[in-house]
Amino acid sequence: MDEIKAKVRQFLRGYFKEHDFADEEDVFASGYANSLFVMQLIAMVEREFSLVVADEDLEFDNFRSIEAIARFVTAKTVVPAGT
């Protein structure tokens, strides 16, 4: 999960150079995210982690913080046992 967090943090630094986000910091509540930014964040998650963000995944809680994104990506990329 640390690698996922590092990639997300690097992405955020590209947009918000003056701010170093804590893992649990809410990017929406802090006023850093708007609807266009959320779309860019989702596109980065899909591209960087080779996954598809489905309609049912489009919940703010999945993208609210670095920690939330890391949990989401981990859950989407873990292969269930027996497959």
N, CA, C and O of each residue as an XYZ file, in Angstrom:
332
protein
N       0.808     -1.197      0.000
C       0.000      0.000      0.000
C       0.857      1.270      0.000
O       0.403      2.329     -0.433
N       2.076      1.161      0.480
C       2.944      2.336      0.512
C       3.264      2.841     -0.892
O       3.370      4.048     -1.109
N       3.417      1.928     -1.838
C       3.688      2.327     -3.223
C       2.491      3.075     -3.813
O       2.660      4.054     -4.540
N       1.300      2.613     -3.498
C       0.086      3.278     -3.975
C       0.023      4.695     -3.390
O      -0.230      5.663     -4.107
N       0.254      4.797     -2.095
C       0.215      6.111     -1.439
C       1.250      7.048     -2.050
O       0.973      8.230     -2.255
N       2.437      6.530     -2.342
C       3.498      7.363     -2.921
C       3.079      7.907     -4.284
O       3.327      9.074     -4.589
N       2.449      7.072     -5.102
C       2.007      7.524     -6.428
C       0.898      8.560     -6.324
O       0.890      9.539     -7.070
N      -0.038      8.351     -5.404
C      -1.131      9.312     -5.210
C      -0.570     10.633     -4.678
O      -0.959     11.709     -5.134
N       0.341     10.543     -3.714
C       0.954     11.753     -3.151
C       1.703     12.528     -4.238
O       1.623     13.756     -4.288
N       2.419     11.829     -5.095
C       3.142     12.477     -6.198
C       2.161     13.189     -7.135
O       2.426     14.307     -7.577
N       1.042     12.551     -7.433
C       0.018     13.162     -8.276
C      -0.511     14.447     -7.627
O      -0.632     15.477     -8.289
N      -0.823     14.377     -6.341
C      -1.347     15.546     -5.629
C      -0.328     16.685     -5.615
O      -0.695     17.851     -5.763
N       0.940     16.350     -5.438
C       1.990     17.382     -5.431
C       2.082     18.094     -6.777
O       2.469     19.261     -6.836
N       1.731     17.400     -7.854
C       1.736     18.025     -9.169
C       0.724     19.153     -9.278
O       0.899     20.075    -10.074
N      -0.328     19.083     -8.482
C      -1.374     20.104     -8.504
C      -1.263     21.092     -7.347
O      -1.572     22.275     -7.495
N      -0.823     20.599     -6.208
C      -0.792     21.413     -4.991
C       0.618     21.398     -4.415
O       0.869     20.773     -3.385
N       1.522     22.079     -5.074
C       2.940     22.053     -4.719
C       3.227     22.562     -3.311
O       4.167     22.096     -2.667
N       2.440     23.500     -2.831
C       2.686     24.111     -1.529
C       2.131     23.292     -0.374
O       2.384     23.625      0.784
N       1.391     22.242     -0.650
C       0.718     21.504      0.424
C       1.160     20.044      0.427
O       1.142     19.380     -0.610
N       1.554     19.553      1.586
C       1.920     18.149      1.748
C       0.774     17.453      2.483
O       0.584     17.650      3.683
N       0.023     16.649      1.760
C      -1.157     15.984      2.323
C      -0.775     14.854      3.267
O       0.100     14.043      2.962
N      -1.437     14.810      4.412
C      -1.336     13.660      5.310
C      -2.182     12.538      4.726
O      -3.112     12.795      3.961
N      -1.868     11.305      5.078
C      -2.576     10.152      4.517
C      -4.086     10.232      4.694
O      -4.836      9.862      3.790
N      -4.536     10.708      5.841
C      -5.972     10.744      6.147
C      -6.622     12.101      5.863
O      -7.819     12.265      6.101
N      -5.865     13.068      5.363
C      -6.419     14.400      5.126
C      -7.482     14.365      4.029
O      -7.254     13.811      2.954
N      -8.615     14.946      4.300
C      -9.748     14.969      3.378
C      -9.539     16.071      2.332
O      -9.616     17.257      2.656
N      -9.277     15.684      1.090
C      -9.000     16.674      0.040
C     -10.245     17.476     -0.323
O     -10.133     18.586     -0.843
N     -11.420     16.933     -0.059
C     -12.656     17.653     -0.348
C     -12.938     18.685      0.745
O     -13.229     19.844      0.449
N     -12.852     18.264      1.997
C     -13.128     19.162      3.117
C     -12.107     20.296      3.191
O     -12.428     21.397      3.637
N     -10.885     20.027      2.756
C      -9.850     21.067      2.810
C      -9.984     22.074      1.673
O      -9.278     23.083      1.642
N     -10.898     21.795      0.733
C     -11.155     22.735     -0.353
C     -10.228     22.599     -1.545
O     -10.256     23.441     -2.443
N      -9.404     21.556     -1.576
C      -8.464     21.386     -2.672
C      -9.088     20.734     -3.901
O      -8.591     20.922     -5.012
N     -10.145     19.986     -3.731
C     -10.714     19.232     -4.847
C     -11.987     19.887     -5.372
O     -12.828     20.352     -4.603
N     -12.110     19.914     -6.696
C     -13.359     20.311     -7.342
C     -13.731     19.192     -8.316
O     -13.008     18.201     -8.416
N     -14.824     19.334     -9.019
C     -15.296     18.244     -9.870
C     -14.315     17.907    -10.989
O     -14.152     16.734    -11.326
N     -13.664     18.902    -11.568
C     -12.678     18.636    -12.622
C     -11.483     17.876    -12.061
O     -10.984     16.941    -12.688
N     -11.028     18.278    -10.883
C      -9.903     17.594    -10.254
C     -10.258     16.140     -9.957
O      -9.427     15.252    -10.147
N     -11.472     15.887     -9.498
C     -11.898     14.516     -9.191
C     -11.824     13.652    -10.449
O     -11.400     12.499    -10.379
N     -12.223     14.183    -11.573
C     -12.149     13.424    -12.825
C     -10.697     13.113    -13.181
O     -10.397     12.016    -13.654
N      -9.799     14.063    -12.958
C      -8.376     13.837    -13.222
C      -7.803     12.804    -12.259
O      -6.975     11.980    -12.647
N      -8.237     12.848    -11.023
C      -7.799     11.879    -10.032
C      -8.254     10.476    -10.396
O      -7.476      9.527    -10.297
N      -9.494     10.333    -10.814
C     -10.017      9.027    -11.218
C      -9.256      8.510    -12.434
O      -8.904      7.331    -12.486
N      -9.000      9.373    -13.407
C      -8.244      8.970    -14.601
C      -6.843      8.509    -14.214
O      -6.350      7.528    -14.769
N      -6.193      9.192    -13.277
C      -4.866      8.790    -12.819
C      -4.920      7.426    -12.146
O      -4.060      6.581    -12.396
N      -5.909      7.202    -11.303
C      -6.047      5.918    -10.609
C      -6.206      4.790    -11.634
O      -5.566      3.744    -11.519
N      -7.050      5.006    -12.622
C      -7.250      3.980    -13.654
C      -5.959      3.717    -14.426
O      -5.602      2.565    -14.671
N      -5.268      4.775    -14.803
C      -4.052      4.654    -15.610
C      -2.901      4.039    -14.808
O      -2.272      3.081    -15.259
N      -2.631      4.577    -13.643
C      -1.474      4.153    -12.842
C      -1.614      2.738    -12.289
O      -0.622      2.026    -12.142
N      -2.842      2.333    -11.985
C      -3.038      1.056    -11.319
C      -3.765      0.036    -12.194
O      -4.168     -1.026    -11.722
N      -3.925      0.372    -13.470
C      -4.514     -0.541    -14.465
C      -5.821     -1.147    -13.972
O      -5.984     -2.367    -13.938
N      -6.734     -0.285    -13.597
C      -8.045     -0.766    -13.181
C      -9.127      0.150    -13.734
O      -8.852      1.250    -14.213
N     -10.336     -0.320    -13.659
C     -11.481      0.452    -14.130
C     -12.283      0.890    -12.907
O     -12.635      0.071    -12.058
N     -12.563      2.174    -12.828
C     -13.420      2.699    -11.771
C     -14.846      2.644    -12.316
O     -15.230      3.430    -13.181
N     -15.616      1.699    -11.789
C     -16.989      1.493    -12.243
C     -17.919      2.543    -11.634
O     -17.570      3.217    -10.664
N     -19.098      2.663    -12.218
C     -20.079      3.630    -11.715
C     -20.338      3.457    -10.220
O     -20.460      4.441     -9.490
N     -20.421      2.208     -9.767
C     -20.709      1.971     -8.349
C     -19.525      2.337     -7.446
O     -19.684      2.434     -6.229
N     -18.349      2.540     -8.031
C     -17.169      2.950     -7.274
C     -17.080      4.460     -7.099
O     -16.258      4.945     -6.321
N     -17.911      5.201     -7.807
C     -17.834      6.660     -7.806
C     -18.484      7.255     -6.565
O     -19.514      7.927     -6.634
N     -17.854      6.989     -5.442
C     -18.294      7.535     -4.160
C     -17.159      8.374     -3.600
O     -15.996      7.979     -3.690
N     -17.479      9.523     -3.025
C     -16.450     10.399     -2.477
C     -15.566      9.666     -1.473
O     -14.364      9.924     -1.404
N     -16.144      8.762     -0.700
C     -15.365      8.064      0.320
C     -14.203      7.266     -0.266
O     -13.208      7.040      0.422
N     -14.310      6.835     -1.522
C     -13.223      6.101     -2.169
C     -12.059      7.002     -2.574
O     -10.957      6.508     -2.809
N     -12.279      8.302     -2.658
C     -11.278      9.228     -3.178
C     -11.008     10.407     -2.236
O     -10.363     11.381     -2.624
N     -11.493     10.317     -1.024
C     -11.460     11.418     -0.068
C     -10.046     11.732      0.443
O      -9.749     12.881      0.769
N      -9.184     10.726      0.515
C      -7.842     10.917      1.068
C      -6.869      9.947      0.406
O      -7.272      9.040     -0.322
N      -5.596     10.154      0.670
C      -4.581      9.231      0.146
C      -4.842      7.835      0.687
O      -4.769      6.856     -0.056
N      -5.142      7.739      1.961
C      -5.432      6.445      2.593
C      -6.649      5.782      1.947
O      -6.618      4.585      1.664
N      -7.709      6.537      1.711
C      -8.923      5.987      1.102
C      -8.650      5.479     -0.304
O      -9.140      4.416     -0.684
N      -7.883      6.217     -1.068
C      -7.545      5.790     -2.433
C      -6.709      4.521     -2.389
O      -6.928      3.609     -3.186
N      -5.758      4.451     -1.472
C      -4.925      3.251     -1.350
C      -5.768      2.032     -0.988
O      -5.556      0.948     -1.532
N      -6.719      2.200     -0.075
C      -7.616      1.079      0.275
C      -8.460      0.671     -0.923
O      -8.647     -0.518     -1.181
N      -8.966      1.653     -1.651
C      -9.795      1.374     -2.830
C      -8.995      0.612     -3.880
O      -9.456     -0.412     -4.384
N      -7.807      1.097     -4.213
C      -6.975      0.441     -5.228
C      -6.608     -0.972     -4.780
O      -6.653     -1.910     -5.576
N      -6.252     -1.119     -3.525
C      -5.902     -2.443     -3.005
C      -7.084     -3.398     -3.135
O      -6.918     -4.538     -3.569
N      -8.257     -2.943     -2.766
C      -9.459     -3.790     -2.858
C      -9.773     -4.162     -4.305
O     -10.215     -5.279     -4.571
N      -9.550     -3.237     -5.244
C      -9.852     -3.495     -6.656
C      -8.812     -4.390     -7.317
O      -9.112     -5.039     -8.319
N      -7.592     -4.440     -6.777
C      -6.534     -5.175     -7.442
C      -6.214     -6.523     -6.788
O      -5.457     -7.315     -7.349
N      -6.778     -6.786     -5.620
C      -6.538     -8.069     -4.959
C      -7.324     -9.157     -5.695
O      -8.525     -9.024     -5.932
N      -6.632    -10.213     -6.043
C      -7.285    -11.336     -6.718
C      -7.872    -12.254     -5.652
O      -7.153    -12.715     -4.766
N      -9.178    -12.523     -5.733
C      -9.811    -13.402     -4.749
C      -9.161    -14.792     -4.737
O      -8.740    -15.289     -5.782
N      -9.082    -15.408     -3.573
C      -8.506    -16.747     -3.454
C      -9.302    -17.740     -4.290
O     -10.529    -17.666     -4.356
N      -8.596    -18.666     -4.925
C      -9.252    -19.703     -5.711
C      -9.507    -19.312     -7.156
O     -10.175    -20.053     -7.877
N      -8.991    -18.157     -7.605
C      -9.195    -17.772     -9.005
C      -7.892    -17.809     -9.749
O      -7.855    -17.517    -10.944
